[in-house]
């Protein structure tokens, strides 16, 4: 049964990924058609076509490898300076440029002269190329809101799960009490498992992070704690002591290898489901976006860790990059865990939402062949033409993005190599949910 649920989790993830890809390409397709650009193909996946159908002038299809997708637009690049669309040099760089130019006119038909991508105004081209990543952003926001406001998130709540009997140093097990060990303030105050903390030192408690922060800043104080115990309110008094605990970052997560001397009560919080408000959800998503940008910037620095994970079997770090194979495995791991269905759905929704956010951020990089590269080319063309008008100079014409194709091939080769390394790491040394 566990194996069956693992396969089911992978299938659910793959279906979600295919929808995300199709949704992305739909953004490009709909805006291209809106601006009168001819689109011969709309494909989800790469490789061999396993199904397709033609509707009007566009062929819609599904390909064998679900790792991306594309739409084919006529006239992505302008003709060369001489107006021709043929190879004119034996130079390998020139060949790359003209191959790309030729491919963008492969299905040119009579009457397409007014339906070419490059003939559209720069702002229209920006909209067409931005629409794909924007669809991923919209989907990510929708999934996150469904998770935060609808399903709810598993989080620590201000209810006591366990009371530590004695004070121990950071990293030591809480049940390692010696005969002469100092009792914790929670133990001395009479706190019990199941007590819900309503207020701490006169401050109403809504979340555990709020309670945790108050405790850590109350060292040396004797504070009243109002609790709900089996429906009855009681007030207990605890003398908060100083203890050496793990240092926390601004998000409340432990900082590896760092400690702080802070206030200590001696309780372990219970976990519960918390539904966020719209503003809280927005704050949570903003934090995720900042983390996503930081992770993207730090991506090159993760390569040595991936290499050692493959070659030496070094354990993967919790922030190690994962690819679609690794994400699919995580989807399977989620559904094979002994958890309530709502928690499995919540984790799966969170995974798909995070992937769509990553697809948006990644595609916005101003590098060809990514959408952000085409956006950068259109914006640069707009700047050149604006300056030409201001200084009464001749129109420089469309910016020839095809001239950047050699760089695009280098970028694509780097992406393929990195993707291959991540895929191998995901197979031989995968990231696991702890």
C-alpha positions, 0 to 999 in steps of 0.5 A: 500500500505504501508503494502504491501511495508513493506512485500516486504521489509521483503521478499527482506531481507529474500531472501538476507539473504538466498543467504548470507547463501548459499554463505557462505556454498558454500565457505566450499563446494567448497574448501572441494571438491577441497581437496577431502573431501566427503560432504554428505550434503549442507543445507541452514537453520535448522529444517525440510527439505522442499526441497532437491535434490541429485547431485552426492554424495551430497544432496543439500537442503533448510530447514524451519528455515532460520537462518543459514546453514551447510555442513556435512563433513566426519571425522571432528574429529579424532578417539579416542586414541584407534582408536574407534568411540564409547561411552566409559564412562558414564561421561556426558563430555565424552558422548558429545565428543564421540557423536560428534565424532560418528556423524562425521562418521555417513555416513562413506562409503567404500573408505572414509578412504582417504577422511576424513576432519581430515586427510587433512593437517592443511593448507587445513583445515584452507582454508576449514573453512576460505572459508565460512566467506571469502565468506561473506567478499567478498559479503560484499565488493561487496555490499558496492562498489555497494552502495558507487560507484554505487548507491551513499550514502545520505549525507550532501552536501555543499549546504545551506538548511536553514539559522538560523536567530539568534544564539541559544544555543545547543539543542534549536530550531533554530526558537526560536529567541527573539527580542534581539537575535543576528543574525547569521553570515550566516544571516548577510552575506546574505547567502540563502537557495540553495546557494552552497558553492564553497570555504571557506576562500580560500579553495576549498570545496568538502564535507560538513564535510570539510566545517564544520571543517573549520567553527569550526576552524575559530572562530573570523575570517572574511572569504570570502565565494564563493557561486554559486547562481542560476548559478552565483558566488558571494563572501560573507564575514562572521564574524565567531563567537564562539558558544557552539555546540555539540562535534564531534568524529573523524567521525564527529558524535555528542558525546552525552553529550559533547560540544565544544566552536567552530566557528559558521556560522549558516547554515543547510546543504542540503542532496544529493547523493554522489558517492565515489571513490575506495579509498574513498570506501576502507576508508569507509569500513575500518572504518566500519570494525573497528566499527564492531570489536569494536561492537563485543568486546562491545557485552557482555556489551549490554546484560543489555540494551537488558534485560531492553528493554524486561522487562522494555520497556526501549527504545533501544539505536541506537547501540543496537544489533539486530538479523535477526528478527530485521534486517528483520523488518528494511528491511520492514521499509525501503521499507514502508518509503516515499522515492525514490526507489534508497534510499530504495535500497541503505538502503537495500544494506547497511543493507545486506552488514553490516550483511555479514560483521558481519557474517565474523567477528563473524565466525572468533571468535576462539571458537567452534562451529564457523569456527574460532574454527576449524581454531584455532584447525588446526593452533595449530596442525600445531604448535605442529607438527612443534615443534616436527619436529624441536626438533626431537620428535615423531609426536603428530598426529592430534589435537583432536578438539572433546575434546573441544566439552563440551566447544563448547556446553557451547558456543553454549548455551550462543549464543542461549540464547543471540540470544533468548534475542535479538529476543524477544527484536526485537519483543516487543521493536524493533529498528526503523529507525529514 
